[in-house]
């Protein structure tokens, strides 16, 4: 049986949709969160994080609650946390890059932030954190809300991240 033009067009369209779906998820999977975190951790000699479904479920529940109001408000839960929001197609990797961008504000010698915020960066590289769970949701205003949680939490006053 020979395929008709309609069935070929249908197959082409389905392949295109599947390819687009893969691309849209490509920068927001748990592997992307892990790779973005672990490459930075490796730069300072800290062991890689492992994905944890319990921590990810916590992040997902919190992110879902933020859909109606995406203001950056921390959850104050049992885990360390980084949150970010962005417009357009703000990806998980971009959120991690935003937090890691604070590295320039961290002074290792004094173990303090210099001039501006650095605690998002220090949580990313916190040596005692071993589990990661993250979530990304689109808010009613069209912006994206990204949260990553770390277990055990970091950023204890007086302790160095690495």
N, C-alpha and C positions, 0 to 999 in steps of 0.2 A: 504494500500500500504506500502510495506516494504522499508526503505531507503537502497540505494545501498552503497557500500564502497566508491564510488567516492563522493556521496553527503555528507557522514559523514566526509570524509577528507576535503571537501570544507567547511563544517560548522566549523570544528575544526580550519582550517586555518583562516577563517574569525574571529572567536572568538579570536584567537591568535593575529591577526592584530589589532583588536579593543582594546584588553588588552594592547598591546604595545603602541598604540596611546595614551591611557589613561595615561600610566606610563610616557610617554615622555612629556605630558602636565601637569602632576601632580605637578610639582614644578615650574610652570611658569604661573599659572592662576592669575587673579586679587586677588583671595582669598589668594593665597600664598604670594603675595606682601604685602597685608594688614596684614596677620598674622605675617609675619616677622617683619614688622614695629611696629605693635601694641603691640607685646609682649615686645619689648624694651621700648616703650613709657610707658607701664604699670609699668615697673621697676622703673621709675623715677616719677610716679604719674601724667603723662600727658594723657589727653583724647585721645581716639583712632581716627585714621584717617578714613575717609569714601572714598570709590572709587568714582571718578568723571569722567564721560565719556568725558567731554570737555577737561579736563586736560590729560586724557589718549590719546585722539585724537592728542593733541599737542605733547605728548611724541612719539606717533607712527609716526607722520609726521617727526619729527626730527630724530628718529632712522632710518627711511627709507632713509633719505638723507645721513646717515653715512655708508650705506652698502658698498659703493665703497672705503671709506677711514675711517677706524674705529679708527683713532687716537682720543685720549681723548681730545676733544675740546668742551667746553660748548656752549650752544645755545644762551645765553644772552637774553633769552626771558622774558615773564612776570611772570614766576613762579620760585620758588626755584628749584634747580636741583642737582641731584647726577647722575654721570655716571660711568660706569665701563666696562671693557672688560676682557674676559677670553677665554681660549682655552678649548678643549674637549667639554663636555656638561655643560658649565658654566650656571648655573641656576639663576633664579631671586632671590631665597633664598640665594645663594652663594654671589650674588652681594650685597644684603642687609647686610649679615654677614661681608663682606669686609668693608663696610662703618661703621658698628657698631664696628668693631675691633679697630677703632680709639678712642673708649671711654677711653682707658688707657692714651691717650694723652690730655684729657680734664681735666683741673683743675677747679672745680666749684668755689672754694674760690676766685681765681683770675680771673675767667671767661675768661680763655685764654688757648690756646694750649701750651702744655709743650713739647718741644723737636721736635715734628713732627706734621703732619697734624691732625686736629680733626674736621674740618668744615663739613665733610660729616656726621659724627656722630651727630653733633649739629643740622644739618638740619633734620635728621631723628626724633629727639626728640623735635623739636621746638614747643613750647606750642601753639602758635597762628596758626600754620598750621592745617587745618581741612580736606583738600581734597588731595587725592593722585591719580596720574595717571602714569602708567609705560608702558614701551614697551621693547621688546627684539627681536633683529634681528641677523641673521647670516651674517657676512660680506663676501666679496669676498675672503678674505684671510683665511676663515674658522673659524675665531674667532667669538665670540659672543659679541654684544654690548648691554648693558642694560642701560636704562635711566629711572629715576623716577623724576616726577615733583610734586611740593608741592604748595598748594594754601591756604592761602597767603604764600609768600616766607618767609624764616627765615634768620638767620645769620646777623642780624643788629648789627653793631659795638656798643659796650657798653651795649647791652641788653643780658640778660641771656636766654638760651634756655628753662629753666624750673625753 
